[in-house]
Amino acid sequence: MARTLTPVLAVMAGAALLSFRPIYEPDLWWHLAQGREAAAGRLVRANVFSFNYPEYRQHYTPWLFDLTGYLAFDTFGGVGVQGLQAFWLALALLLLYAACRARAPAWSAAAVLVVGVFILEPRAIPRPHLVSFAGMAACALLVERAARARSAVPLVWAVPLVALWSNLHVECVFGVLLVGIFAVGELVQPGALSRREAARAVLVAALCVVATLANPYGWGLHGYLYENLSVPRLLAIAELGPPYLPDYRAFWAYLVAAGLLMAWQPRGVRLWEAVAVLTFAALGARYLRLTPLVLLATAPMLAARLPALAARGIDRRAVVITAACIGVALSRIPVRLLATEIAAGTAAVAPRQFFSPDAIAFIAREGLHGPVFNSTNLGGYLAWSLYPRVRVFQDSRLQAYPPEHFRSILLASRDQHDWDALVAGVDWAVLSVPRPNQLSGHGRFPVEEWETVFRDEAIEVVLRRQLQNIQKVRELAGDQD
């Protein structure tokens, strides 16, 4: 009993530490806004939150994640969102532990996972990719069980898993990729499966591809994923760039360790394992947002190779303790802060230094509405707080706007004349104070032409100085009253 409870309690504690802490996540708000639309029976298929592109199509949204997030927040506030995050993290870690245990003892699985927690930590934020953590771990578990049973039957569960997953996050395709690599690898070079069973596994992988269409958007999921590839050519989005040091040092250390362990025991490396390690390592090294998938796809392989150290006389407890020390040393955030800076509630997911309820109250009280310019990171917050009265100029749903929209903002940010032309159709703006960048409008609303009517540490609200425009806004405010 104690052997079962110990990893469960450890996983729950780790998930809680990664979830109940202050965060800055501007995307959370438009996910909640989309969830609110889904709860009302209005599945988001166009950019309804935008005043300038309200009809622009959205290929795909993680509507089921957005809906559950909205229901959690609507019922329990910020604690609900944090609890949902802790659930997905705990589920992912427990599934990954079970996958590691298919070929490795408990101590070996624990050693890999204690480092793995620090690989997940930078991406432990309340967004749909949390579901993909659990989905990838589940696929890894199914692959390990299929290999252990020498049968493709356990993989059949991947089909309904992917079908559900496709409604929660686009990265279900990477779960299909892992299953496909295993199946094709065993077909080319049988090891765990006979060729007959491997052929069945390939059929299951093909059914998983079809299962990615089991969502209201169908092929839109794949269109959304394809469009994501073009974003780096337009904007320098951190999560679509390579993982950088020192924040992602745990990931890079894990890659090195994986390479060394696989090279140390080359005869035991199966073809599908080598392909999986290389494929997911390449994806993680290219795209920061995919770094957790490397751990989730390959952890069972590493755990299976650690017992060879014990066979050479190295104490298994020393391996676990060493792994824990390495994880602590590689942590992006000092472990002391993870354990002490615990925060729960709406104030934790909407820190006032970035999101201002006072600014929202001011806008509502003064009756400000109609076309507005807003900083990118505030678009989701305004959509959540003020839609449909206020529709935004931009937000971080990059595929929900035509590419030229963001390109025009970037170009206009270089010249005041071009900027004036860009915002000619708006009479007010909501600007981020602590996050100035090319998409924030920072420094492009000169005091000669714009009047600050509200400002705190997070948000500045400005109006055009022309008397007729200010009077117009005041008259509109009076009409609202």
N, C-alpha and C positions, 0 to 999 in steps of 0.2 A: 504493500500500500504506500509506504513512504517513498519507494523508488518511483512510483507513478506520480505522486503528488509533488515531489521535489521539482521536476522539470516544469510541471504545469504552473506551480507557484512562481518559479523563477521567470518563466515567460510572461506571466501576468504582471509581475513587478516591472520587468523591462518595458513592456508595452505601455504601462501606466506612466513610467518616467518619460517616455518619448512623446506621450500624448498630453499630459497635464502640465503644460509649461507655456509661457508666453510665446506667441508666434506672430509673424507678419506674413499673411497670405491673402493678397488682393483677389485672387481668382475664386476664393471661397464664396464671395458674395454673389457673383453672377451664377455660380452653381446653385446657390440657394434660390436665386430669382428664377432660374429655369425649373428648379424643383417645385416652386410655388405655382408656376404655370402648369406643370404636369399634374399637380394635385387638383387644380381647377379643371382638368380635362382638356387643357390646351397644350398639346405637345409642341415644343418649339421646333419649327422647321424653317423659320426665317428670322432675321435679326430684328425682332420686335422691339428690343430695347433702344434701338438707334433711331434718331430723327432723320438722319440723312440717307440711310440705306435700310429702311424698314422691310423692304421686300427681298433683300438679298438672301439667297438660300443658305441654310445650314445643312451640310451633308449629313451630319451626325451629331448627336449629343449623348452623353452617358446618362440618359434620362432616369434610369432606375436608381443610380447612385445619387443623382440630384434630388430625386423624390425622397429617398430615405434620409438624406441629409437635411432637407427642408423639414420633414416631419420630426426629426430629432431636435432640430433647433426650435421649431415652433412649439414643441412640447416641453423641452427642458432647457432651452437657451443654449449658451455656449457649452455647458456641461454635456449636453446631448451630442454635440459635434465631437467633443473630445472623447466621450465614451464610445462613439461609433468608430473613431480612429483607433482607439485602444483595442476594440474588438477585432478589427481587420488585421492589426499588427500581431495581436496574440494568436489569431487563427493562422496567419502566415508562418509564424515561428513554430507553432505546434505541428503544423503539417510538414514543415521542413525538418523538424526533429524526427518525426515519424519516418520521413523519407531517408534520412541518414541512418536510422536504426535498422533499415532493411538489410544493410550490409556491414554495419559497424556497431561496436558496443556503445553503451550510453556515454562513457567518458569521452570517446572520440567525437560523437555527435555534439556533446556539450562544448568541446574545445573549438569546433568549427563555428557553432552558433554564437559563442561569446564574442568572437571577432565579428561575426556577421551582424550583430546588433549595431555596431559602430559603422558598418557599411550602409545600413538602412537609415541611420539617424539623420543624415542631411536631407533625406527625402521623406522623412516622417512628418508630413504635413497633411491637413485634411483636404485631400483631392482624390479623384477617382483612381489614380494609380495605386492607392492602398489596396483596392480590390485585386489588382493585378499581382501584388505581392502574394496574396493568398492563392490566386489562380495558378500562378507559376509554381508555387510550392506544392499545390495539389497535383499538377501535371508531373512534377518530379517524383512525387510519391507513387503515382500510377505507373510511371515508367519503371521505377524500382521494383514495384510489386509484380509487374509483368515479367521483368528479368528474373526475379526470384522464382516465380511460378512457371517460368519457361512457357508462357502462354500469352496470347494477345488479349485474352478475355478481360483482364483488369483494365486495359486501355479503353474498353467500350464506355466506361464511365466518363471518359474525356469528352464524349459527344454532348451529353446534356450539360456538362460543366461549361463547355465553350459556348453553347447556346445561351445559357444564363449570363455568362460573363460578357457576351457581346452587347448586352443591354446595360452593362455597368462600366465598361471601359474598352477603348479601342485596342489596348495591348493584349487582348485575347489572342491576336494573331501570333504572338510570340509563344504562347502555350502550344498552339498548333505546330509552330516551328519545332519546338522541343520534341513533341511526339513524333513528328515527321522525321527528324534527324535520327531518333532511336529506331524507328521502323525501317527506314531505308538503309541505315547503317547495318542493321541485323540482316537485312535481305542481301546486301552486298557481301558482308563478311559475318556469317552466322557465328554466334557465340552463346548468348543466353537463349536465343530462339532458334528453332529450326527454320528452314527457308519457307516451309508451309505456314508456320505461325507468323513469320515475318511478313509474308504476303498479306495475311489477315490484318496485321498491324498497319501495313500501308493502306489498306482499305479503310481502317478506322481513322487514320490520319486524313484521308480524303473526305470522309464524312465530317470530320472536325472542320475542314475548310468550308463545307456547306453550312455547318452549324454557325459559322460567323455571320451568316445572313439572317439568323433568327431574331431579328430586332426590327423595330418599325422603320428603320432607315435602309435596311437591306444592303445593297452594294455601296451605299453612302459611307458606311464604315471604312471601306477600303479607299474611297475617294478622299475622305478626311485624312487618313494616314498618308496617302500620297501627297496631298497638299502640304502636310507637315514638313516634308522633305525640302520644299522650296522656301520655307520661312527663313532659314539662315541667309539666303541670298538677299533678303529684304531687310531683316532686322537682326541685330546681334543679340539673340535671346540666349541667356546663360545656359538654360537647361538643354538647348539644342547644340551646344558647343561641347568640346572635350572636358572631362572632369579635371579641375585645376587643383594645384597644390597651393597651400597645405590643406585646404578643407577636405579634399578627397584622398588624403594619404592612406586611409584604411583600405580604400578600394584598390589603389595601386599596390599596396603591400600584399593584399589578398591575391592579386593576379600573379605577382612574383612567386608567392608561396605555392599557388596552384601549378604554375609552370615547373617549379622545382620538384614537387611531389610526383607529378606525372612523368617528368624526365627521369626521376630516380628509379621508378619501377616501370620502364617502358614495355616490358613483355606483358604486363597485366592490363595495359591500356587497350580498351576495345575501340574499334573504328568509330562507333557512334559517340563515344566519350570524347575522343580527340576532336571530332568535328564540332561537337557541342561546345567544348571549351573554347576552341578557336573562334567559332561563330559569335558566341555571346561575349567573349572578351573583346572582339573587334567592335561589336555594337556598343558595349559599355565604354570602351576607350574613345569612341567617336561621339557618343551622345551622353552627356551627363545624366539625363533623366532615366537612362537605361542601366545605370550602374547597379541597382539592386537586383536586376534580372540575372546578372552574372552569378551572384551568390546563390540565388534561388534555383538556378538551373544546374549548378555544378557542386554545391555543398555535399551532396551524397557521395560524389566521386572522391572528394578530398577526405571525407570522414572514413571512407573505406580503406584509405591508404595510411592513415595515421597508426593503426595497430602494428604496422611493420616496425615502427619506432620502438614500441614496447617489446617486440620480438628481439630487438637488438639490445635489450637491457635497460632502456630508458623507462623510468617509472611513469606510469600513466598519469598519476597525480601531478607529477612535474610538468607533463605536457599540458594539462588543463590549466594549471596555475600560470605557466608561461604564456599560454594563449590569452588568459585574462589580463595579464600584465601588458601584453602587446596591444590588446584592444584598448585598454585604458590609455596607454601611451599614444595611440593613434587617434584617439577621440578628437573630433573637431571642436567639441565643447568640453571644457574640463569636467570630469565626472563629478567633482564637488558641486559644480553649479547645476548639473543635471539632477542631483539628489536634493539640492536645497532650494532652487528657484522653481518650486512647484506652484502652479497657478491654475485655478479652475474658474469656469464661467465665461460670460460674454466679454469681460474685460481682458481675458487671456487671449481670445481669438480675434478681438477687435481692439488692440491697444490704442489708447487715446493719443499717443504720439503719432499715429498714422491715420486713424479713423475718428472723426469727431461727431458724436451725436449732437453736440451743440450747433455745429454747422448745419446739420440736417434739420434741426428744430428751427433755426433761423430761416432757412430757405422755405420751409413749410409755413412758418408764421408770416413771412413777408409776401407769400404768394408768388414767389419766383417760379416761372415755368416757361415753356417754349424752348426754342433752339438755344443750346448752351455749349460752350466749349468746356471740356474737362480733361484733366490729366489722365493718362492711360490707366494708372493704377487705381484711380477713383471711379472708373466707369462702372465696375461691378457693384461697388458700394452704393453709388447713386441709383443704379437699376434696382437693387434690393430695397433701398430705403424710400425711393420717391416715384418709381414707375407705377402707373402710367402718366402721372402728372408731369414728370420730367423724363425726357428721352435723351440719351447721351450722344456725344460726339464721337467717342471711341472707347474701347475697353480692350482687355487682353485676349478676347476671343478672335485671334488673328484670322481664322478661316471664315469668320462671320462677316467680314468686310472685303471688298475687292482690294487686291494688293496695291492699286494705285492710291487708295485712300491714305494708307500709312506712308507711302512714298511721298505724297504731296505734303504731309505734315513734316516729314524729315527735311525735305527741300526747303519748305517755308521757314523752318526754324533757323536757317542760316542768314536770312535777310528780312529786315523789319517790313519792307514794302510788300514782299511776298506773304509775310505773315498777316498783314492787315487785309490783304485780299482773301486769304484763307478764312479768316473769322469775320468777314464782312456781313455774314448773315446772322450773327449772334450778337446779343446785347449784354450777355453776362457770362461769367466763367467761374469754374470751380477748380482751384489749383492746389496741387500737393505742395506743402511747405517743405517737408524733410526729404523728398525724393525728386530733386530736379534732374531732368534729362531732356533729350530732344523732343520727346513726346509729351512733356509735361506743360509746355507753354511758359516755362520759367524765364523771366526776363523779357517776355514779348508783349506785356501789357503795360506800356509806359503810363506813369502817373498823369501825364499831360492829357491823356485821352480816357483813362480808366480810373474809377474811384473804388478804393477798397471799402466795402461795407461790412465785412466780417473777416476776422483773422484770429486764429489761435495757433497752437503749436503744430497742428496737423493740416489745416485747410484754410485757404484764403478765398473769399468770394469777392469778385470785382464786377462793377457795372460800368457801362460807357458813361462818360462825363456829360455828353450832350444833354442839355436840359430836357429836350423833347423825349429822348429815349428813357431818361430816368423817370420823367413824369408818366410816360406810358406804362412803365413797370409798376409805378405806384397806383395808377388807375386800375391796372389789372389786379393788383393786390387787393384794392378796395372792392372790386367786383367779386373776388373770391370770398371776401368776408361777408 
